[in-house]
């Protein structure tokens, strides 16, 4: 019994239109033909799966990462080196993307070269940073070595401490005489008489210094040394009176040194005022006028007061010589009944100095200036000034 067999399609036959004769000729389309708006794309003309903008974005991100890495690892490098490394990494990243997307051996070879170049670039950057760190560490170590060399070779080592000499034994001072004797022993010139002289002088000076602790010191006679030293020590003012007892003093050698010291004080900005106190109008003569003019030439302010002609309230004060230095210390000379200078005193008590300055200002205001003195002397010589000459 035979059965009808259905013809089986050829296994090797392709779909219609793929092999054999097509049933409809119009169904067969040339491989190279197509619609104008859908041209067939070759291997080099196929659509790019990654747009250029994305590639550039990836390259920019890679460059920023490289820049941040360089700035983090070596912040001391300049911005130019960091930007150069970042730009190189960004270009390499874009190139790698382009080469990887081409599926041929040449593209793969270029991709491998780009990756190798990128790896070498990164290795170069890391090597450069590492060498920079090594160089910086080497410079620091070299600087420390040079500093140690200078300290050990050029700076001389400290000398061993020498034992200090034993301190002299403390001398216990029981009195001014003991202190003067100790000074004399230290300053002894060798000769017995000079040693005694030093001891006596030191005893005198130390005695005066000890007295000044009570704001009062005195010595017999007229002490010109105190007067000169106080003149050189003054810093603010010198206010002096001069009575008839001093007339012979102004022609002496101590007076010359005294006026010279006052002139130096004036040059240092210390004003000097001197008030001549006269016992009577008979002392108004050319000799007094010349004395005042000589001191006026030295820029000493000069005035003259005739005591009998002063108001009664000014006659009740003292009339002895005194000099007030800086309105703080009063230098005074006392006379006996024969007008002989018998004692010199230094008084720094504020109440006493205040009274002396008040007395000086009152007499100064009542005195005559140099111009008034010239007129008065002329009147006295002409006999036109009516005064009591009794």
C-alpha positions in Angstrom: 0.0 0.0 0.0 1.5 3.2 -1.0 0.9 6.3 0.8 1.2 9.8 -0.5 4.1 11.6 1.0 4.0 15.3 1.6 7.0 16.9 0.1 9.4 18.1 2.9 11.1 21.4 2.5 14.8 21.4 1.8 16.7 21.8 5.0 19.3 23.8 3.2 16.9 26.0 1.5 16.7 29.4 2.9 13.7 31.6 3.3 12.0 33.0 0.3 14.0 35.5 -1.5 17.2 34.3 0.3 18.1 31.5 -2.1 16.8 30.1 -5.3 14.5 31.8 -7.8 12.0 34.0 -6.1 8.4 33.7 -6.9 8.1 37.4 -7.6 11.0 39.2 -9.2 10.1 42.4 -7.5 10.7 40.9 -4.1 14.4 40.5 -4.9 16.2 43.7 -3.8 19.8 44.4 -4.6 22.0 44.4 -1.4 23.5 47.7 -2.2 20.2 49.4 -3.0 17.7 50.7 -0.5 15.6 53.7 0.3 17.4 57.0 0.0 16.9 57.9 3.7 18.2 54.5 5.0 21.5 53.9 3.3 23.4 50.7 4.2 26.2 51.5 6.6 29.6 49.9 6.2 32.0 49.0 9.1 33.5 52.5 9.1 30.1 54.2 8.7 28.0 52.4 11.3 26.4 54.5 14.1 28.7 55.6 16.9 27.3 54.0 20.1 28.9 56.7 22.4 28.5 60.4 21.5 31.5 62.7 21.4 30.0 64.8 24.2 30.0 61.8 26.6 33.6 61.0 25.6 34.6 64.5 26.3 32.7 64.4 29.6 34.5 61.2 30.6 37.9 62.8 29.6 37.1 65.9 31.7 36.2 63.8 34.7 39.4 61.8 34.3 41.4 65.0 34.1 39.8 66.4 37.2 40.5 63.2 39.1 44.1 63.3 38.0 44.4 67.0 39.0 42.9 66.3 42.4 45.3 63.3 42.9 48.3 65.5 42.0 47.2 68.3 44.3 46.6 65.8 47.1 49.9 64.0 46.8 52.1 67.0 46.2 50.4 70.3 47.2 53.8 72.1 47.0 54.0 71.6 43.2 53.0 74.4 41.0 49.6 74.7 39.3 51.3 74.4 35.9 52.5 70.9 36.6 49.2 69.8 38.1 47.2 71.2 35.1 49.6 69.5 32.6 49.2 66.1 34.2 45.4 66.5 34.3 45.3 67.6 30.6 47.4 64.6 29.6 45.2 62.2 31.5 42.0 63.8 30.0 43.3 63.4 26.4 44.4 59.9 27.1 41.0 59.0 28.4 39.2 60.4 25.3 41.7 58.6 23.0 41.1 55.3 24.8 37.4 55.6 24.4 37.7 56.3 20.7 40.1 53.4 20.0 38.2 50.9 22.1 35.0 51.4 20.1 36.6 50.4 16.8 36.3 46.5 16.7 39.3 45.7 14.6 42.8 44.6 15.3 44.2 47.9 14.5 41.8 49.6 16.9 42.5 47.0 19.6 46.2 47.6 19.0 45.8 51.3 19.3 43.6 50.8 22.4 46.3 48.7 24.0 48.9 51.3 23.1 46.7 54.0 24.6 46.2 52.0 27.8 49.9 51.5 27.9 50.5 55.2 27.3 48.0 56.0 30.1 49.6 53.6 32.4 53.0 55.0 31.6 51.7 58.5 32.1 50.3 57.6 35.5 53.5 55.8 36.4 55.5 58.9 35.3 53.3 61.1 37.4 53.6 58.9 40.4 57.3 58.5 39.9 57.7 62.3 39.6 55.8 62.9 42.8 57.8 60.2 44.5 61.1 61.7 43.3 59.9 65.1 44.4 59.2 63.7 47.9 62.6 62.0 48.0 64.3 65.2 46.9 62.4 67.3 49.5 63.3 64.7 52.2 67.0 64.7 51.0 67.1 68.5 51.2 65.7 68.5 54.7 68.2 65.9 55.8 71.1 67.8 54.1 70.0 71.0 55.9 70.0 69.2 59.2 73.4 67.7 58.5 74.9 71.1 57.6 73.4 72.7 60.7 74.9 70.0 62.9 78.2 70.4 61.1 78.2 74.2 61.8 77.4 73.6 65.4 80.1 71.0 65.9 82.9 72.3 63.8 82.6 76.1 63.5 81.1 77.0 66.9 83.8 76.4 69.5 82.8 74.0 72.3 81.9 75.6 75.6 84.8 75.9 77.9 84.7 74.0 81.1 83.3 76.1 83.8 86.1 77.6 85.9 85.6 77.5 89.6 84.4 80.8 90.9 86.7 82.6 93.3 85.5 82.5 96.9 83.4 85.4 97.8 85.1 87.9 100.1 84.0 87.7 103.6 81.2 90.0 104.6 82.3 93.1 106.5 80.0 94.2 109.2 79.7 98.0 109.4 79.1 99.2 112.9 79.5 103.0 112.2 80.5 105.6 109.7 84.1 105.4 110.9 84.2 101.6 110.2 82.8 102.2 106.7 85.4 105.0 106.0 88.2 102.7 107.3 87.1 99.9 104.9 87.1 102.3 102.0 90.5 103.6 103.0 91.9 100.1 103.2 90.6 99.3 99.6 91.8 102.6 98.2 95.0 102.9 100.2 97.8 104.5 98.1 100.5 103.0 100.2 101.9 105.9 102.1 100.6 106.1 105.7 99.8 109.8 105.5 97.8 109.4 102.3 96.0 106.4 103.8 95.0 108.5 106.8 94.0 111.3 104.5 91.7 109.0 102.4 90.2 107.6 105.6 89.4 111.1 107.0 88.0 112.3 103.7 85.8 109.3 103.3 84.7 109.7 106.9 83.7 113.3 106.1 81.9 112.5 102.9 80.1 109.5 104.2 79.1 111.5 107.3 77.4 114.1 105.0 75.7 111.4 103.0 74.4 109.8 106.2 73.1 113.2 107.3 71.1 113.6 104.1 68.9 110.7 105.0 67.3 113.2 107.4 67.0 115.8 104.6 69.4 118.1 106.3 73.2 118.3 106.2 75.7 121.0 107.3 79.4 121.7 107.4 81.5 124.5 108.9 82.5 127.4 106.8 81.5 128.1 103.1 81.3 124.9 101.0 81.8 125.8 97.4 82.0 122.2 96.3 78.3 121.6 97.3 77.3 124.7 95.4 79.1 123.6 92.2 77.8 120.0 92.4 74.2 121.1 92.9 74.5 123.5 90.0 75.6 120.7 87.7 72.8 118.4 89.1 70.0 120.9 88.6 67.5 120.1 85.9 64.6 122.5 86.4 65.6 125.9 87.9 68.1 127.7 90.1 66.9 130.6 92.2 69.6 132.5 94.2 69.9 135.5 96.4 73.1 137.4 97.0 73.5 139.8 100.0 76.1 142.4 100.6 78.4 139.8 102.2 79.0 138.3 98.7 80.4 141.4 97.1 84.0 140.2 97.5 83.1 136.7 96.5 82.3 137.7 92.9 85.9 138.6 92.3 87.3 135.3 93.5 88.3 132.1 91.6 85.4 130.0 93.0 83.0 132.6 91.7 84.5 132.2 88.2 83.9 128.4 88.3 80.5 128.9 89.8 79.4 131.3 87.0 80.8 128.9 84.4 78.8 126.0 85.8 75.7 128.2 85.8 76.3 129.1 82.1 76.5 125.4 81.3 73.2 124.8 83.1 71.5 127.5 81.1 72.8 125.9 77.9 71.1 122.7 79.1 67.8 124.6 79.5 67.9 125.3 83.2 66.9 129.0 83.9 68.9 130.8 86.5 67.7 133.9 88.4 69.7 135.9 90.9 68.4 138.6 93.2 70.9 141.0 94.8 69.7 142.2 98.2 71.2 145.6 99.3 71.3 146.9 102.9 71.0 150.5 101.7 70.8 152.7 98.6 74.5 153.6 99.1 75.3 150.3 97.4 73.7 151.4 94.1 76.9 152.3 92.2 78.6 151.5 88.9 80.4 148.4 90.4 77.1 146.8 91.2 75.8 147.8 87.8 78.8 146.2 86.0 78.4 143.0 88.1 74.7 142.7 87.0 75.6 143.4 83.4 78.3 140.7 83.4 75.8 138.1 84.7 73.2 139.3 82.2 75.6 138.5 79.4 75.7 134.9 80.7 71.8 134.9 80.3 71.3 135.0 84.0 68.2 136.9 84.9 69.2 139.6 87.4 67.2 141.9 89.7 68.1 144.2 92.6 66.1 145.0 95.8 67.0 147.6 98.4 65.7 146.2 101.7 64.9 149.5 103.5 62.7 150.5 100.5 60.6 147.2 100.5 57.1 147.1 101.9 57.0 146.4 105.7 55.5 142.9 105.3 58.6 141.9 103.2 61.1 143.1 105.9 59.9 140.5 108.4 61.5 137.6 106.6 65.1 136.3 106.7 67.7 138.0 104.6 70.6 135.5 104.6 71.9 134.0 101.4 70.1 131.0 100.0 70.0 129.1 96.7 67.0 126.8 95.8 67.8 124.1 93.3 64.9 122.6 91.3 62.6 123.9 94.1 63.6 120.9 96.1 66.9 121.6 97.9 67.9 124.9 99.7 71.6 125.7 99.9 72.1 128.3 102.7 75.0 130.1 104.3 74.8 131.5 107.8 76.8 134.5 109.0 77.8 135.7 112.4 77.5 139.2 113.8 80.6 140.2 111.9 79.1 139.0 108.6 81.5 136.1 108.4 80.2 132.9 106.7 80.3 130.3 109.5 78.1 127.5 108.3 76.7 125.9 105.1 73.6 123.9 105.2 71.6 121.7 102.8 67.9 121.5 103.7 65.5 119.4 101.6 62.4 119.4 103.9 59.5 120.4 101.7 58.0 122.9 104.2 61.3 124.8 104.5 61.9 124.8 100.7 58.3 126.0 100.2 58.9 129.0 102.5 62.2 129.8 100.8 60.6 129.8 97.3 57.7 132.0 98.6 60.2 134.4 100.0 62.2 134.5 96.8 59.1 135.2 94.6 58.0 138.1 96.8 61.4 139.7 96.8 61.8 139.1 93.1 58.5 140.9 92.3 59.6 143.8 94.4 63.0 144.1 92.9 64.3 146.3 90.0 65.2 145.0 86.6 68.6 145.8 85.0 67.1 148.7 83.0 65.5 150.2 86.2 68.8 149.7 88.0 70.6 151.8 85.4 68.2 154.7 85.8 68.4 154.4 89.5 72.2 154.5 89.6 72.2 157.6 87.3 69.7 159.3 89.6 71.8 158.4 92.7 75.0 159.8 91.1 73.1 163.0 90.1 71.6 163.3 93.5 68.1 163.5 92.1 66.8 160.4 94.0 65.5 161.3 97.4 66.3 158.5 99.8 67.0 158.2 103.5 70.7 158.0 103.8 70.7 157.9 107.5 
